[in-house]
Amino acid sequence: MAFRGRGGGPFYAGGYGPPNRQMQICQQLGIAYPPDGAQVHAYIMHVKRDARRFLNDNFLNEALQLYSLALLGCELCPTMPTVVEERPKLLCNRSLVCFKLRRFKDAEEDAKMTVAVCPAFVKGYWRASQAVKGGHNGALKAIPYLLEGLRRCQMAGNTNDLVDFVAEICELIPSAPRNDTMLYMIHNIGIGRDILPVDIWQKVVCRLAQNHKWESLSILICGRQSGPSEPLEGIACEVNCSGVSVGNTSS
């Protein structure tokens, strides 16, 4: 297997990387060889904290470098439970950094690695969708990630994540192409009126209004067709919209 230069690369049997590569990583990270699991975990957490600080302060190149170093550290003990737990978080955070740096392909690749490592890590699907939605055929590329993330949210029962994914899908529907692939995905979306409770749809409606997504709202409430929207048309017609401001619908 080839080593991924950006970190977070291949796993090897036995819980450790190959001896020669392991030694190289220890030298690069300043960790004693052979590596001690507790020391490796402490290093990863220390670098992760510094990377988060740089990210919060918008020092993106520095944050990118540190997240990559932390992911290299993960290769030293790839089956250690505490390290396994950190790896998708690090990949997802590095995806965010790449997105902010407008390195969208790298952002998507890290997000895909996130969910490959931990399919239940919902934020990975979100990061992947954000990395592709602004590009060519953005809706067509983003919606599959969002649908899989939505499916995971429904399994996990996290209301906030559920609202995020449903609202994002509804935002993208008007710009989605009316082709067989998209129509199939939308018709099998799994968020019918009898599946999601009214309070979820109420939060989705409020979110769309806050973001001025009036065309999406028209689909959900009035049933106006735009894009491959048939399964969603009028789905929120029974939602109480008294708290939704429409004062700037013409803006």
Order of alpha helices (4+ residues) and beta strands (2+ residues): alpha-alpha-alpha-alpha-alpha-alpha-alpha-alpha-alpha-alpha-alpha
